[in-house]
Amino acid sequence: MTHVAFVFVTGVSATLTTYAIVRTGGKQYRVEAGDTIRVESLPVYTGEIVSIDDVLMVAQDSDVTVGTPVVEGARVRAQVTSRGRGRKVIVFKYKPKVRYRSKRGHRQPYTDLRVIDISLDGEAVAAVEEQEILPEVMQDEIVDTTEAAVEIVEEAEVQDEAVAAPEEDAAGEPAIEEGADIDGESADEPEDDSTNSDKDEVKGEQDGS
C-alpha cells in the first residue's frame, strides 16, 4: 500500500523592489523611484535636479550591494519640489534666583526632494516616467532678474548725483542762487542799523575814557 503525503507550505510573500540608502545632511534615508523625502536645507532652487552620490546601499530585488562606506558608481537623482521652514520651536531657558530668562523661536529650514532614478555603474536600475519630471528652473532667469535689479539701483544713484550737483553758468562756475549765503551772510538781508549804532556808542565811550 502506497501512502501519499501532501505538504502545504505557507508563508508571507515579500514584494521585491529596488531601493537605495542615501545620506544627506548627516541623516540616512531609504528611497525608491518616485518617493518624496524631506531633507535638511540644500542651496538649490525649486525645480532643480540634484545628484546624491553618497549612496550607502543599493538593493535590486534579492541582489544587495553594500558600500564600504559608499557604493562605487551608485547615484541617486532627485528633483527639488519645494523649500521652506518647519514649525516654530520655542527654546526657553530659566535660571532661578538670578532673574535669568531667555526665550527664542527656531524654524528649521528644509528641502523636499522627489527621487527620479537610481543608477548603478551609469545604468538606471529604477526610474520614474519622463512625463512625471517637472520642468527645471533655469538659473539664467534668476541671474537676469538680479542684473535688472542692479541696473535699477545704478539708475537711481545717477539721478541722485544729478540732483545733488550744482548748476554752472556759462563761465563754468557754480551759479549763485538769489538769496543764497555769501561768506556766511545772506545777500537779501540788509545790515541792522541798530546794531551799527550800538557799536558806535560803545566805541565813543571807550575813546572818552
C-alpha positions in Angstrom: 0.0 0.0 0.0 1.4 3.4 -1.0 0.9 6.4 1.2 0.9 9.9 -0.4 1.6 12.8 1.8 0.7 16.4 0.8 2.7 19.1 2.4 1.4 22.7 2.2 4.0 25.4 2.9 2.5 28.8 3.8 4.5 32.0 4.2 4.4 35.7 3.7 5.4 36.7 0.1 7.5 39.8 0.1 7.4 42.2 -2.8 10.9 42.7 -4.1 11.7 46.2 -5.1 14.7 48.3 -6.0 15.7 50.9 -3.4 18.8 52.7 -2.1 20.0 54.0 1.2 21.4 57.6 0.8 23.0 60.0 3.2 22.5 63.8 3.1 22.6 66.4 5.9 24.0 63.9 8.3 20.9 61.6 8.0 20.2 58.4 6.2 17.1 57.8 4.0 15.6 54.8 2.3 14.4 55.9 -1.1 12.7 54.4 -4.1 12.0 55.9 -7.5 9.1 58.3 -7.1 9.4 58.8 -3.4 9.4 62.2 -1.8 11.7 62.9 1.1 12.2 65.9 3.3 15.9 66.6 4.0 18.0 69.3 5.5 18.1 72.6 3.6 20.1 72.5 0.4 21.4 75.5 -1.6 19.2 74.7 -4.6 16.2 76.2 -6.5 12.8 74.7 -6.8 12.6 72.5 -9.9 16.4 71.9 -10.0 17.7 68.4 -10.3 20.3 67.4 -7.7 22.6 64.3 -7.7 23.3 62.4 -4.4 26.5 60.4 -4.7 26.6 59.4 -1.0 24.8 56.1 -1.6 25.4 53.5 1.2 23.5 50.6 -0.2 21.6 49.6 -3.4 19.1 46.7 -3.4 17.9 45.2 -6.7 15.2 42.7 -5.7 17.3 40.0 -4.0 20.7 41.4 -5.1 22.0 43.7 -2.4 25.2 45.8 -2.8 26.6 47.3 0.4 29.2 50.1 0.2 32.4 50.5 2.2 31.3 53.0 3.2 29.6 54.1 -0.1 28.8 52.1 -3.2 31.1 52.9 -6.1 29.4 54.1 -9.2 26.0 54.5 -7.5 24.0 57.6 -7.8 20.5 58.9 -6.9 19.0 61.8 -8.8 16.2 63.8 -7.3 14.2 67.0 -8.2 13.5 69.8 -5.7 9.8 70.1 -5.3 9.6 72.7 -2.6 11.7 74.6 0.0 10.6 76.1 3.3 10.8 76.2 7.1 9.3 73.9 9.6 7.0 74.7 12.6 8.4 77.0 15.2 10.0 75.5 18.2 10.2 77.6 21.4 13.6 77.4 23.2 13.1 78.7 26.8 15.9 78.9 29.4 15.4 79.8 33.0 17.7 80.1 36.0 16.2 80.6 39.4 17.2 83.3 41.9 19.3 85.2 39.3 16.5 86.7 37.2 17.6 84.9 34.1 15.0 84.2 31.4 15.7 83.6 27.7 13.0 82.8 25.1 13.8 82.2 21.4 12.0 80.7 18.5 13.5 78.5 15.8 12.2 77.2 12.5 14.4 74.6 10.8 14.7 75.1 7.0 14.1 72.0 4.8 14.1 70.9 1.2 11.6 68.4 -0.3 13.1 66.1 -2.9 11.4 63.7 -5.3 13.5 60.8 -6.4 13.8 60.5 -10.2 16.1 57.5 -10.7 18.6 55.2 -9.0 21.6 54.3 -11.1 24.5 51.8 -10.7 27.6 51.9 -12.8 26.0 54.5 -15.1 22.9 52.4 -15.8 19.5 53.3 -14.3 18.1 50.4 -12.3 14.9 52.2 -11.3 13.3 55.4 -12.7 10.1 57.3 -12.9 8.2 58.1 -16.1 9.7 61.0 -18.1 6.4 63.0 -18.1 6.4 62.9 -14.2 9.5 65.1 -14.1 8.7 68.8 -13.6 10.3 71.5 -15.8 13.6 72.6 -14.4 14.1 76.2 -13.3 16.7 77.9 -15.4 19.3 79.7 -13.3 19.8 82.2 -16.2 16.4 83.7 -15.4 17.4 84.3 -11.8 20.7 85.9 -12.9 18.8 88.2 -15.3 16.5 89.3 -12.5 19.4 90.1 -10.3 21.1 92.1 -13.1 17.9 94.1 -13.7 17.8 95.0 -10.0 21.4 96.2 -10.2 20.6 98.4 -13.2 17.7 100.0 -11.4 19.9 100.8 -8.4 22.6 102.3 -10.7 20.0 104.5 -12.4 18.7 105.7 -9.1 22.3 106.6 -8.0 22.9 108.5 -11.2 19.6 110.5 -10.7 20.7 111.3 -7.1 24.1 112.6 -8.3 22.3 114.8 -10.9 20.1 116.3 -8.3 23.0 116.9 -5.9 25.3 118.5 -8.5 25.0 122.4 -8.6 24.2 124.2 -11.8 27.1 126.0 -13.6 26.9 129.3 -15.5 28.4 130.0 -19.0 31.9 130.6 -17.4 31.9 127.2 -15.8 31.5 128.5 -12.2 28.7 127.3 -10.0 25.7 129.6 -10.2 24.7 131.5 -7.1 21.0 131.4 -6.4 19.2 134.6 -5.3 19.1 134.9 -1.6 22.0 132.4 -1.1 24.5 133.0 1.7 27.8 134.5 0.7 30.6 134.2 3.3 28.0 133.3 5.9 25.7 136.3 5.2 22.6 136.4 3.1 22.6 138.7 0.0 19.0 139.8 0.5 19.1 140.6 4.2 20.3 144.3 4.9 22.5 145.1 7.8 20.8 146.0 11.0 21.2 149.8 11.7 20.5 149.4 15.4 23.4 147.1 15.7 25.8 149.5 14.0 24.7 152.4 16.2 25.3 150.3 19.3 28.8 149.6 18.2 29.5 153.3 17.6 28.2 154.3 21.1 30.5 151.7 22.7 33.4 152.9 20.7 32.8 156.5 21.7 32.6 155.6 25.4 35.9 153.8 25.1 37.5 156.9 23.5 36.2 159.2 26.1 37.5 157.1 28.9 
